Amino acid sequence: MLKKKKVLLGLASAVILILIVLSLPPVWSRVSYHLQQAYSSVKYTLFPPQESVFVPGGAEGDFVATSVAATLQSIYATPTPAPATPTGFPTPGVSLTPSPTPTALPASIYLAGVVPEPQLWNNCGPATLSMNLSFYDWDKTQVDTAAILKPNDRDKNVMPYEMEYYVNSFTSLQALYRMGGDLATLKNLVANGYPVLVEKGFEPVNLKKEGWMGHFNLVIGYDDAKGVLITQDSYLLTHDDYTGSQPGYEVTYEDMVNNWRAFNYVFLVVYPPDKQNDVLNALGPLADDASADRAAYDRAMAETSSLSDVRDLFFAWYNAGTSLVNLEDYTGAAEAFDMAFSIYPDIPDAARPWRMLWYQTGPYFAYYYTGRYQDVIDLATQTLKDMSEPVLEESFYWRGISYLALGDRNAAITNFSQSVNVHPGFPPAVAMLKQLGQID
């Protein structure tokens, strides 16, 4: 009897020890990763998401829901409109060139001081921002950034505007993000002492079967002689033989541009508040939001004429739509997104960026603000259906306000509740639930 009790006590102790070990963030992160990968593999084998094709249904009139637009603008901090917003697809003018710098840039530079941080599962955004902040002696980690940026660890993406908000609200530093960057912008900022966080396309060899996805890098140096940027990469840190010290990973200029294109050349720079003027000077014409969006639009339209690869053309038209959304030309944006989606079926299945709406929600803005509510609902539904699990708060939110616009209050409430469920406290969905009297 005593022996049996000892065996049971030993088993109970072993179970408790296993649970304690599993509860450790690095361990649970890896276990969760493999479990999620197994589930995703089965679902994507049975229902290949790359085979789904969204076909826009067309506009229901050139209508902008101004009352709801005002609510969204207060929540999303929509960029200041340009004095004269473009409509349609005007012929791009002279290609924008990098702004000249007061002095010649050095041929190479490396910013030491970033603490390398391998990402926990599905945590490249919080990890990369944490590394960025570490340059300024920030003494926390990705666990702290993730607690605010993605309280649900299954959240698929952190938006640049969320990172900007985090830095400006929860640290003593400041941040701004822009679209329309280029290699000269990155080099100029780094040469002035500021690491630059970028979001780009990502297709590592060991994840080839997963298909295209988005990823963050932190640019901390460059070398003109080698034609490379030096970056910190939270994914590579996780999957390489990381020993506690890593000066960075080289990315060729060509590879950076080709992968950065998928995200409209977006970048975020963090800086001490007293250095704001220096950062704005380093940004040149991109210092102004509207100017940056017009530059991004100009480049996108130039690329629609110069690029031949069909996926790159999809990205270029998508970028044109995103820039026009930022400039509040929703009619032009909807036309650009229609063009992008018309090109999408021509992309080979294995190369299709089927996760696009996980990261960039411009089509929701464009179709909603032109009264194309059913297109928003259809696109959000397809995006959520194609996931291994539906955990995109933005897609639930946009589907909700579109149902509301069509008079289906119950469906709207259901979607707003789902949005908050997958991202607790998500401000736009919380605001709508309050407006509809569902929460105080």
C-alpha positions in Angstrom: 0.0 0.0 0.0 2.8 2.4 1.0 4.6 1.6 -2.3 1.4 2.3 -4.3 1.1 5.7 -2.6 4.7 6.5 -3.4 4.1 5.7 -7.0 1.0 7.8 -7.2 2.8 10.7 -5.4 5.6 10.4 -7.9 3.3 10.5 -10.8 1.4 13.5 -9.4 4.8 15.3 -8.8 5.8 14.5 -12.4 2.6 15.9 -13.8 2.9 19.0 -11.7 6.6 19.4 -12.8 5.5 19.0 -16.5 2.8 21.6 -16.1 5.2 24.0 -14.5 7.7 23.5 -17.3 5.0 23.9 -19.9 3.8 27.2 -18.3 7.2 28.8 -18.9 6.8 31.2 -21.8 9.7 29.9 -24.0 8.5 26.3 -23.5 4.8 26.9 -24.0 5.6 29.1 -27.0 7.4 26.2 -28.8 4.7 23.6 -27.8 1.9 26.0 -29.0 3.8 26.6 -32.2 4.0 22.9 -33.0 0.4 22.2 -32.0 -0.8 25.1 -34.1 1.4 24.0 -37.0 0.0 20.5 -36.9 -3.6 21.7 -36.9 -3.0 24.3 -39.6 -1.3 21.7 -41.8 -4.3 19.4 -41.7 -6.8 22.2 -42.4 -4.8 23.8 -45.2 -4.4 20.3 -46.8 -8.1 19.7 -46.8 -9.0 23.3 -47.7 -6.1 25.0 -49.5 -6.5 28.8 -48.8 -4.4 29.7 -51.9 -7.2 28.4 -54.0 -9.7 31.0 -52.7 -10.3 33.9 -55.0 -12.2 37.1 -54.0 -14.3 38.5 -56.8 -15.5 42.1 -56.0 -19.3 42.5 -56.6 -19.1 46.2 -57.5 -20.2 49.4 -56.0 -23.7 50.3 -54.7 -23.2 53.9 -55.6 -20.5 56.4 -54.8 -21.5 56.8 -51.2 -19.5 57.6 -48.1 -21.1 56.9 -44.7 -20.0 60.2 -43.2 -21.3 59.7 -39.7 -19.5 56.4 -39.3 -16.5 57.8 -41.1 -16.2 60.4 -38.3 -16.2 57.7 -35.7 -13.6 55.7 -37.5 -11.4 58.7 -38.0 -11.4 59.4 -34.3 -10.5 55.8 -33.5 -8.0 55.1 -36.2 -6.4 58.6 -36.4 -6.8 58.8 -40.1 -4.0 60.8 -41.7 -4.6 64.4 -42.6 -6.2 64.6 -46.1 -4.0 66.0 -48.9 -5.0 69.5 -50.1 -5.9 67.9 -53.5 -6.5 64.2 -53.4 -5.9 62.2 -56.6 -8.9 60.4 -58.2 -8.8 57.5 -60.6 -5.3 56.6 -61.8 -3.5 59.7 -63.1 -0.3 59.2 -65.0 2.5 59.3 -62.5 4.8 62.3 -62.8 8.5 62.3 -62.5 9.7 59.5 -60.3 10.4 60.6 -56.8 14.1 60.4 -55.9 15.5 60.1 -52.4 15.8 63.4 -50.7 19.4 64.8 -50.7 21.1 64.7 -47.4 23.1 67.7 -46.0 26.3 65.7 -46.0 27.4 62.6 -47.8 26.4 59.4 -46.0 29.2 57.0 -44.9 29.7 54.0 -47.1 28.9 51.7 -44.2 27.6 52.0 -40.6 26.5 49.7 -37.8 24.4 50.7 -34.8 25.5 48.7 -31.8 23.4 48.4 -28.7 20.3 46.4 -29.9 19.7 43.4 -27.6 18.9 40.4 -29.8 15.6 38.7 -28.9 14.4 35.5 -30.4 10.7 35.6 -30.9 8.2 33.6 -29.0 5.6 31.8 -31.1 3.8 34.1 -33.6 5.4 37.1 -31.9 7.7 38.8 -34.4 6.0 42.2 -34.0 6.3 42.5 -30.2 9.8 41.0 -30.4 11.1 43.3 -33.1 9.6 46.4 -31.4 11.2 45.2 -28.1 14.6 45.0 -29.9 14.1 48.4 -31.3 13.3 49.9 -27.8 16.4 48.1 -26.4 18.6 50.4 -28.4 17.4 53.1 -26.0 18.2 51.0 -22.9 14.6 49.9 -22.5 14.7 47.2 -19.8 11.7 45.1 -20.8 11.0 42.4 -23.3 8.6 41.2 -25.9 6.4 39.8 -23.2 5.7 43.4 -22.1 5.0 44.7 -25.6 2.8 41.7 -26.4 0.7 42.2 -23.3 -0.6 45.4 -25.0 -0.1 44.8 -28.7 -1.6 41.3 -28.8 -3.2 40.2 -25.6 -4.4 37.1 -27.5 -1.2 35.3 -28.4 -3.0 33.7 -31.4 -3.5 37.2 -33.0 -1.9 36.9 -36.4 -0.4 40.4 -36.8 0.5 43.7 -35.1 -0.1 46.8 -37.2 2.5 49.5 -37.5 0.0 52.0 -36.1 -0.4 49.8 -33.0 3.3 49.9 -32.5 3.4 53.6 -32.9 0.6 53.9 -30.3 2.4 51.6 -27.9 5.7 53.6 -28.0 3.9 56.9 -27.7 1.6 55.8 -24.9 3.7 53.3 -22.8 7.3 54.4 -23.1 9.2 57.7 -22.6 10.1 57.6 -26.3 8.3 58.7 -29.5 7.6 56.9 -32.7 6.1 57.6 -36.1 5.4 55.4 -39.1 5.2 56.3 -42.8 4.7 54.5 -46.1 6.7 55.2 -49.2 10.1 54.6 -47.8 13.1 53.6 -49.9 16.7 52.5 -49.4 17.9 56.1 -49.1 15.4 56.7 -46.3 16.6 53.6 -44.4 20.3 54.5 -44.8 19.7 58.2 -43.9 17.9 57.3 -40.7 20.5 54.7 -39.7 23.3 57.1 -40.5 21.7 59.6 -38.2 21.6 57.1 -35.4 18.1 55.6 -35.6 17.3 51.9 -36.2 14.3 51.5 -38.5 11.6 48.9 -38.2 10.1 47.6 -41.5 7.4 45.2 -42.4 8.0 43.1 -45.5 7.1 39.8 -47.2 8.6 36.7 -45.9 9.1 33.2 -47.5 11.9 31.4 -45.6 13.0 28.1 -47.1 12.0 26.1 -44.0 8.5 27.5 -44.2 8.1 27.3 -48.0 5.0 25.1 -47.6 3.4 27.8 -45.5 3.4 30.2 -48.4 3.9 34.0 -48.3 3.5 35.8 -45.1 4.4 39.1 -43.4 7.4 39.7 -41.1 9.1 42.5 -39.3 12.8 43.4 -39.5 14.9 45.9 -37.6 17.4 47.7 -39.8 20.5 48.6 -37.8 23.2 49.1 -40.5 24.2 49.0 -44.1 27.3 48.4 -46.3 27.4 49.9 -49.7 30.4 47.9 -50.8 28.6 44.6 -50.1 25.2 46.0 -51.2 23.5 44.9 -47.9 21.5 46.1 -45.1 22.2 44.7 -41.6 19.1 43.7 -39.8 18.0 42.0 -36.6 15.5 39.2 -37.3 13.5 37.7 -34.5 12.6 34.6 -36.5 16.1 33.8 -37.6 17.3 34.4 -34.0 14.8 31.8 -32.9 15.7 29.2 -35.5 19.5 29.7 -35.8 21.9 28.5 -33.1 21.5 31.6 -31.1 24.2 31.9 -28.4 23.3 35.2 -26.8 25.1 37.5 -29.2 24.2 38.3 -32.8 25.5 41.4 -34.6 22.8 41.0 -37.3 21.7 39.4 -40.5 22.6 40.7 -44.0 19.8 41.4 -46.5 20.7 42.5 -50.0 19.4 45.8 -51.2 17.5 44.0 -53.9 15.9 41.5 -51.6 14.8 44.2 -49.2 13.1 46.2 -52.0 11.5 43.1 -53.5 10.0 42.0 -50.2 9.3 45.4 -48.8 7.1 46.3 -51.8 4.4 44.0 -50.5 3.8 46.4 -47.6 3.9 49.7 -49.5 7.4 50.3 -48.2 6.2 51.0 -44.6 8.6 51.8 -41.8 8.6 52.9 -38.2 11.2 54.9 -36.4 11.6 55.3 -32.7 13.4 58.2 -31.1 13.8 60.3 -28.0 11.3 63.2 -27.9 14.0 65.8 -28.0 15.3 64.3 -31.3 12.1 64.8 -33.2 13.4 67.6 -35.4 16.4 65.6 -36.3 14.2 62.7 -37.3 11.9 64.9 -39.4 15.0 66.4 -41.1 16.3 63.0 -41.9 13.0 62.0 -43.4 13.0 64.9 -45.8 9.7 65.0 -47.8 8.5 61.9 -46.0 8.3 63.8 -42.8 4.8 64.9 -43.8 2.1 62.2 -43.7 0.3 63.3 -46.8 3.5 63.8 -48.8 4.7 60.3 -47.8 1.3 58.8 -49.0 1.5 60.7 -52.3 5.1 59.5 -52.8 3.9 55.9 -52.1 1.1 56.3 -54.5 3.4 57.8 -57.2 5.8 54.8 -56.8 3.0 52.3 -56.9 1.6 53.7 -60.1 5.1 53.8 -61.6 5.5 50.1 -60.7 2.2 49.1 -62.3 3.8 50.1 -65.6 7.4 48.9 -64.9 6.9 45.5 -63.2 6.3 42.3 -65.1 5.9 39.7 -62.4 2.2 39.2 -61.8 2.5 39.0 -58.0 4.5 42.2 -58.0 1.8 43.9 -60.1 -0.8 42.7 -57.6 1.3 44.3 -54.8 1.7 47.5 -56.8 -2.0 47.9 -57.4 -2.7 47.0 -53.8 -0.2 49.7 -52.7 -1.9 52.2 -54.9 -5.2 51.4 -53.2 -3.7 51.7 -49.7 -2.1 55.1 -50.5 -5.4 56.4 -51.8 -7.2 55.2 -48.7 -4.7 57.2 -46.6 -5.4 60.2 -48.8 -9.1 59.6 -48.4 -9.8 59.1 -52.1 -12.0 56.0 -51.5 -13.4 55.8 -55.0 -9.9 55.7 -56.5 -8.8 53.3 -53.8 -11.7 50.9 -54.6 -10.8 50.9 -58.3 -7.2 50.1 -57.5 -8.1 47.3 -55.2 -10.5 46.0 -57.8 -7.6 45.9 -60.2 -5.4 44.1 -57.7 -8.0 41.4 -57.1 -8.6 41.0 -60.8 -4.9 40.2 -61.2 -4.8 37.8 -58.2 -6.1 34.7 -60.0 -3.2 34.9 -62.4 -0.7 34.4 -59.6 0.5 30.8 -59.4 -1.3 29.1 -56.5 1.9 28.5 -54.5 2.9 32.1 -54.7 -0.4 33.7 -53.9 -0.3 36.1 -50.9 -3.5 34.8 -49.4 -2.7 36.2 -46.0 -2.8 39.8 -47.3 -5.8 40.9 -45.3 -4.2 39.7 -42.1 -1.8 42.6 -42.4 -3.3 45.3 -44.6 -7.0 46.2 -44.4 -7.2 49.0 -47.0 -9.9 47.2 -49.1 -12.2 47.3 -46.1 -11.9 51.1 -45.9 -12.3 51.6 -49.6 -15.3 49.3 -50.2 -17.1 50.4 -47.0 -16.7 54.1 -47.7 -18.0 53.7 -51.2 -21.1 51.9 -50.0 -19.9 48.4 -51.1 -20.9 46.8 -47.8 -21.5 43.3 -49.3 -18.0 43.4 -50.7 -16.6 44.1 -47.2 -18.7 41.2 -45.8 -17.7 38.8 -48.5 -14.0 39.7 -48.3 -13.9 39.5 -44.5 -15.8 36.2 -44.6 -13.4 34.7 -47.0 -10.4 36.0 -45.1 -11.6 34.5 -41.8 -12.7 31.2 -43.5 -9.3 30.7 -45.0 -7.5 30.9 -41.6 -6.7 27.9 -39.5 -8.7 29.7 -36.8 -10.6 33.0 -37.2 -8.7 35.4 -35.1 -8.6 38.7 -37.0 -10.2 41.4 -34.9 -10.1 43.8 -37.9 -12.1 41.5 -40.2 -14.8 40.9 -37.6 -15.0 44.6 -37.0 -15.4 45.6 -40.6 -17.9 42.9 -41.2 -19.8 44.2 -38.2 -20.1 47.8 -39.3 -21.0 46.6 -42.8 -23.8 44.5 -41.4 -24.9 47.5 -39.4 -25.0 49.6 -42.5 -27.2 47.0 -44.2 -29.6 47.1 -41.2 -28.6 43.7 -39.6 -28.1 44.8 -36.0 -27.8 41.3 -34.5 -25.1 40.2 -37.0 -23.3 43.5 -36.3 -23.3 42.9 -32.6 -22.2 39.3 -33.1 -19.2 40.4 -35.1 -18.2 43.2 -32.7 -18.3 40.7 -29.9 -16.1 38.3 -31.8 -13.7 41.1 -32.5 -13.4 41.8 -28.8 -13.2 38.2 -28.0 -10.1 37.6 -30.2 -8.5 40.9 -29.2 -9.7 42.0 -25.7 -10.2 45.7 -25.5 -9.9 46.3 -29.3 -10.9 50.0 -29.4 -13.1 50.2 -32.6 -15.2 47.2 -31.6 -15.5 48.3 -28.0 -16.7 51.7 -29.2 -19.4 50.1 -31.4 -20.6 47.8 -28.7 -21.0 50.8 -26.4 -22.8 52.7 -29.1 -25.2 49.8 -29.5 -25.8 49.6 -25.8 -24.2 46.2 -25.3 -21.6 47.3 -22.8 -21.3 50.3 -20.5 
